[in-house]
Amino acid sequence: MSIFSQQKPRKFHHEYLYVDERKDRLKAIEDRAKSELGMTDTVSEIHYGGERLRGRFLNATKYAKKRNERRLAGSVMLSFGVLVILILVLVAVWRILLCL
């Protein structure tokens, strides 16, 4: 082996152990038939809408679900506390204005 003519590395080739080629061929035939008949649009099946995926990842684990519930509960308690303080301030201002 010389410096000027180096060999290229072997290309990566991976063969799956458990592949059902018959199932893949049937799925391809079915998709092609549906697209020819105009029953479904294959592009819409590839690109999922946000409505379909929203909340799927969050509800997948217990930890993420609990963290989200705590975050929502904390924001509700915070807004309730701010509301109570605002009402108390308004009552105090109202009493001061009535005394004048």
SULTA-V125556 format. One record per pair of residues at least 12 apart in sequence whose C-alpha atoms are under 10 Angstrom apart, sorted by the first residue. I is the first residue (numbers start at 1). J is the second residue. If there is no record, write none. Layout:
i->[I:I]
j->[J:J]
This chain:
none
